[in-house]
Amino acid sequence: MRMPTDGHARARLRCAALLACALAWLPAAVPAQVKPAGEGAAPQGEAQVGKALRDADFGVTTRHAGLQRHVEMYQWTRAGGGYALEWRGARVDSSGFAPGHENPREMPLREREWRAPVSVDGLPVPEDVVAALGKWQPFRPGFSALPGNMSATFQPEGDGLGSAENPLAPRVGDLRVTWRALVLPPLADRLALRDGKWTLRTPAVEPVAADAAAGGKTSQRDEARDRPRWPFVVAPIFIVLLVVAVVVRRRRSQA
C-alpha cells in the first residue's frame, strides 16, 4: 500500500482550506430579504381560533374569531309631524308620544358579543389587531339546536329569527334577531413579529412615490436587491470542485 507523501498531505490541506473558505462565504450570498423566524418575521401558518363561540340562548355557534347577536324591536318612532312603525336596534322612548303610540318599557332581549383568542404560529394575536383586520359578516345559522323555550317564541325569518306571528304584518314589540361573525383574512402579508408579539405590518411604500421622493434611488436599490444571486452561490462551489479535480489529477500523474 502506497503511503501518502508530504506533497499529497499538503494538497489535501489546501483542498480542505479552500472548501472551508467557500462554505464560510456562502451565508453572505443568501438573499438579503430572507429572514429567520424572529424580529420582523411574517407568519408561516394560518390563524388558529382558540375555541368555538356559542350563543347559548339560541344554540348558535361559529368557529370564527367573533360572534355578535343583533336584536331589533318593532316600535313607534317620530316621522315628521306624525308617527311611523320601524325596526330599531335600541328602545325608543315613547313617554312623550301621543296616546296609542306606546312602546314597551324595555328590550326583552339584549344584544351580545363574544370573542375568541386568536394565535398564529403559537403566538397570540392581540385583540386590537384582530379587530383591525377582521370584518363582521352576517351569516344564517342553522337552528337545529334552538332551545325549546325559544322555539315557542321565534321562527325562522330571513337570515335570522323573528317573534312575529305574521312576518309580513309585525306588531309593536315584536323582535327580530340576526347574527354576524368576525371573519379574518389571510394574515401572511398583514402581520409582523415585534417584541415577541404580532403587530400590524407597516404598508409598503408605492414604488412610484418612493422614486419621486428619492430621485430614483429606491428603484435602483430594489433592482440590485432583486438581482439573481444564484451565480454567487454556485461560483465558489464550482471553483472548489475544479481545484479538487486538478489536485486529484496531479496525484494520479505522480503515482
C-alpha positions, 0 to 999 in steps of 0.5 A: 500500500502506497503511503501518502507523501508530504506533497499529497498531505499538503494538497489535501490541506489546501483542498480542505482550506479552500472548501472551508473558505467557500462554505464560510462565504456562502451565508453572505450570498443568501438573499438579503430579504430572507429572514429567520423566524424572529424580529420582523418575521411574517407568519408561516401558518394560518390563524388558529381560533382558540375555541368555538363561540356559542350563543347559548340562548339560541344554540348558535355557534361559529368557529370564527374569531367573533360572534355578535347577536343583533336584536331589533324591536318593532316600535313607534318612532317620530316621522315628521309631524306624525308617527311611523312603525320601524325596526330599531336596534335600541328602545325608543322612548315613547313617554312623550308620544301621543296616546296609542303610540306606546312602546314597551318599557324595555328590550326583552332581549339584549344584544351580545358579543363574544370573542375568541383568542386568536394565535398564529404560529403559537403566538397570540394575536392581540385583540386590537389587531384582530379587530383591525383586520377582521370584518363582521359578516352576517351569516344564517345559522342553522337552528337545529339546536334552538332551545325549546323555550325559544322555539315557542317564541321565534321562527325562522325569518330571513337570515335570522329569527323573528317573534312575529306571528305574521312576518309580513304584518309585525306588531309593536314589540315584536323582535327580530334577531340576526347574527354576524361573525368576525371573519379574518383574512389571510394574515401572511402579508398583514402581520409582523413579529415585534417584541415577541408579539404580532403587530400590524405590518407597516404598508409598503411604500408605492414604488412610484412615490418612493422614486419621486421622493428619492430621485430614483434611488429606491428603484435602483436599490430594489433592482440590485436587491432583486438581482439573481444571486444564484451565480454567487452561490454556485461560483465558489462551489464550482471553483472548489470542485475544479481545484479538487479535480486538478489536485486529484489529477496531479496525484494520479500523474505522480503515482 
